[in-house]
């Protein structure tokens, strides 16, 4: 279990808010007094809904690329890639909303998860959680009948100056995540629905997009690339910043770095199902962003406990202690951090017979052979599936890591080809 270094104030006394950190064994001092915490806020909200599509909705997409009337505003209607899980989208960048409509895996005439509403930072910033939820629900009512709120996904982002990631960030970042991507020095990055092109963009990502993901990147460069620097500078210059250690706060001559935690809706659901109100003993059991917004401080702390930046074995890097303990998510709601015990409720592969996984893999390989799909392509598709964690954990319990599982699939696929042919 990693420990924090000793925190001292400017007079050398121990203080829970001090910016001087002392290593207990080496007596090395780290001074973070120049670090400016500009803002920690919600960068993205994705609210999911189930329901029955209104008959007139699909008519909005008869002419892809057209500007259409919807819910009292003008929207751009178009198709989206299958990777999104949906067929169509309505977008109004000025309002800050994108509606993904008609789930690929459900028929239009059936009740299903047919709507996901994505909200941009400027819309989140301009509306309270209650007003934002009302807007989301209003759009949902225009798209669906028999509405059921499914769950939300959120991205929490801290912007700071006076700190840059260490060169050995990857080596010192301890986490359970099986995935890491370091895209330092590349010229093209894909940011959700945008493609940003710039030189020497520095980004590290830990974890997977369908779970809990940590991203650390140069926000100044990314904002320039997407032509959003003016907006973000107006946010960073606000006088109500929660960090009052520097009266000048934002310094335009310095780059801003972002530490971002991205929570898939399945992870938020695990928190909603496992976290308990300390007074009532009941699980919080939220489904909407507005209901969950009081718990975002707990979500922030949890994320920084899952990803640990280590100074040396057994001790946190001082910056990690600072942003874990001193940061609060900037929202006009009362935080329930001290009134809730935060836990995730996990469904594991032990909850049912592993025979289900084995049967699925056998049928999966048969379909691969029939469709003449190679093992490598099939394995990447399998990892993108929502049920991948159960499959991965089942085989991990049998002593098989991801590389061994890939070789296992490749082997039984080859056997299938040799014994029965590719498309028989």
ChimeraX attribute file (.defattr): number of C-alpha atoms within 10 A of each C-alpha:
attribute: neighborCount
match mode: 1-to-1
recipient: residues
	/A:1	6
	/A:2	15
	/A:3	12
	/A:4	19
	/A:5	22
	/A:6	19
	/A:7	23
	/A:8	19
	/A:9	15
	/A:10	12
	/A:11	9
	/A:12	10
	/A:13	12
	/A:14	14
	/A:15	14
	/A:16	13
	/A:17	12
	/A:18	19
	/A:19	22
	/A:20	22
	/A:21	24
	/A:22	18
	/A:23	19
	/A:24	12
	/A:25	7
	/A:26	7
	/A:27	11
	/A:28	11
	/A:29	16
	/A:30	16
	/A:31	17
	/A:32	16
	/A:33	14
	/A:34	12
	/A:35	19
	/A:36	24
	/A:37	26
	/A:38	25
	/A:39	23
	/A:40	23
	/A:41	21
	/A:42	23
	/A:43	20
	/A:44	20
	/A:45	23
	/A:46	22
	/A:47	25
	/A:48	24
	/A:49	24
	/A:50	21
	/A:51	22
	/A:52	22
	/A:53	27
	/A:54	16
	/A:55	12
	/A:56	9
	/A:57	15
	/A:58	14
	/A:59	9
	/A:60	20
	/A:61	19
	/A:62	11
	/A:63	12
	/A:64	13
	/A:65	13
	/A:66	13
	/A:67	17
	/A:68	14
	/A:69	12
	/A:70	16
	/A:71	12
	/A:72	6
	/A:73	9
	/A:74	14
	/A:75	24
	/A:76	19
	/A:77	23
	/A:78	19
	/A:79	16
	/A:80	15
	/A:81	9
	/A:82	11
	/A:83	9
	/A:84	12
	/A:85	17
	/A:86	22
	/A:87	19
	/A:88	24
	/A:89	22
	/A:90	24
	/A:91	20
	/A:92	15
	/A:93	14
	/A:94	10
	/A:95	14
	/A:96	14
	/A:97	24
	/A:98	19
	/A:99	25
	/A:100	23
	/A:101	25
	/A:102	24
	/A:103	20
	/A:104	16
	/A:105	12
	/A:106	13
	/A:107	13
	/A:108	18
	/A:109	10
	/A:110	11
	/A:111	17
	/A:112	21
	/A:113	24
	/A:114	27
	/A:115	28
	/A:116	25
	/A:117	22
	/A:118	20
	/A:119	22
	/A:120	18
	/A:121	17
	/A:122	18
	/A:123	18
	/A:124	20
	/A:125	16
	/A:126	10
	/A:127	14
	/A:128	16
	/A:129	21
	/A:130	16
	/A:131	13
	/A:132	19
	/A:133	17
	/A:134	13
	/A:135	14
	/A:136	23
	/A:137	18
	/A:138	12
	/A:139	17
	/A:140	26
	/A:141	17
	/A:142	14
	/A:143	24
	/A:144	22
	/A:145	15
	/A:146	12
	/A:147	19
	/A:148	17
	/A:149	17
	/A:150	18
	/A:151	23
	/A:152	26
	/A:153	20
	/A:154	25
	/A:155	21
	/A:156	23
	/A:157	22
	/A:158	24
	/A:159	22
	/A:160	23
	/A:161	19
	/A:162	15
	/A:163	16
	/A:164	15
	/A:165	16
	/A:166	9
	/A:167	8
	/A:168	8
	/A:169	14
	/A:170	16
	/A:171	10
	/A:172	17
	/A:173	15
	/A:174	15
	/A:175	16
	/A:176	10
	/A:177	15
	/A:178	9
	/A:179	12
	/A:180	15
	/A:181	13
	/A:182	15
	/A:183	16
	/A:184	13
	/A:185	12
	/A:186	14
	/A:187	13
	/A:188	15
	/A:189	17
	/A:190	9
	/A:191	10
	/A:192	6
	/A:193	7
	/A:194	9
	/A:195	11
	/A:196	18
	/A:197	17
	/A:198	15
	/A:199	12
	/A:200	14
	/A:201	21
	/A:202	20
	/A:203	21
	/A:204	18
	/A:205	19
	/A:206	23
	/A:207	20
	/A:208	19
	/A:209	14
	/A:210	18
	/A:211	16
	/A:212	21
	/A:213	22
	/A:214	25
	/A:215	18
	/A:216	22
	/A:217	22
	/A:218	20
	/A:219	21
	/A:220	20
	/A:221	21
	/A:222	22
	/A:223	17
	/A:224	15
	/A:225	18
	/A:226	14
	/A:227	12
	/A:228	12
	/A:229	16
	/A:230	10
	/A:231	12
	/A:232	17
	/A:233	16
	/A:234	10
	/A:235	16
	/A:236	20
	/A:237	16
	/A:238	13
	/A:239	14
	/A:240	11
	/A:241	17
	/A:242	17
	/A:243	16
	/A:244	13
	/A:245	13
	/A:246	12
	/A:247	9
	/A:248	10
	/A:249	20
	/A:250	23
	/A:251	15
	/A:252	12
	/A:253	6
	/A:254	11
	/A:255	17
	/A:256	27
	/A:257	23
	/A:258	22
	/A:259	20
	/A:260	23
	/A:261	27
	/A:262	25
	/A:263	25
	/A:264	20
	/A:265	22
	/A:266	16
	/A:267	21
	/A:268	23
	/A:269	22
	/A:270	16
	/A:271	25
	/A:272	22
	/A:273	20
	/A:274	18
	/A:275	22
	/A:276	19
	/A:277	16
	/A:278	13
	/A:279	8
	/A:280	10
	/A:281	11
	/A:282	13
	/A:283	18
	/A:284	20
	/A:285	16
	/A:286	20
	/A:287	21
	/A:288	22
	/A:289	23
	/A:290	18
	/A:291	14
	/A:292	21
	/A:293	23
	/A:294	19
	/A:295	26
	/A:296	23
	/A:297	20
	/A:298	21
	/A:299	23
	/A:300	24
	/A:301	17
	/A:302	16
	/A:303	19
	/A:304	19
	/A:305	16
	/A:306	15
	/A:307	20
	/A:308	19
	/A:309	23
	/A:310	21
	/A:311	18
	/A:312	11
	/A:313	10
	/A:314	11
	/A:315	18
	/A:316	21
	/A:317	22
	/A:318	25
	/A:319	19
	/A:320	18
	/A:321	21
	/A:322	20
	/A:323	18
	/A:324	17
	/A:325	13
	/A:326	13
	/A:327	19
	/A:328	20
	/A:329	23
	/A:330	18
	/A:331	19
	/A:332	12
	/A:333	14
	/A:334	9
	/A:335	17
	/A:336	16
	/A:337	17
	/A:338	12
	/A:339	13
	/A:340	20
	/A:341	17
	/A:342	23
	/A:343	17
	/A:344	15
	/A:345	14
	/A:346	13
	/A:347	11
	/A:348	12
	/A:349	18
	/A:350	11
	/A:351	9
	/A:352	10
	/A:353	10
	/A:354	15
	/A:355	10
	/A:356	11
	/A:357	18
	/A:358	14
	/A:359	10
	/A:360	13
	/A:361	15
	/A:362	14
	/A:363	12
	/A:364	16
	/A:365	20
	/A:366	19
	/A:367	15
	/A:368	19
	/A:369	21
	/A:370	14
	/A:371	11
	/A:372	12
	/A:373	14
	/A:374	13
	/A:375	21
	/A:376	13
	/A:377	10
	/A:378	16
	/A:379	16
	/A:380	11
	/A:381	11
	/A:382	15
	/A:383	16
	/A:384	14
	/A:385	10
	/A:386	12
	/A:387	11
	/A:388	14
	/A:389	16
	/A:390	17
	/A:391	21
	/A:392	18
	/A:393	17
	/A:394	20
	/A:395	18
	/A:396	14
	/A:397	11
	/A:398	8
	/A:399	10
	/A:400	16
	/A:401	13
	/A:402	15
	/A:403	8
	/A:404	13
	/A:405	17
	/A:406	16
	/A:407	15
	/A:408	14
	/A:409	19
	/A:410	18
	/A:411	13
	/A:412	16
	/A:413	22
	/A:414	18
	/A:415	12
	/A:416	18
	/A:417	17
	/A:418	10
	/A:419	8
	/A:420	11
	/A:421	12
	/A:422	18
	/A:423	13
	/A:424	9
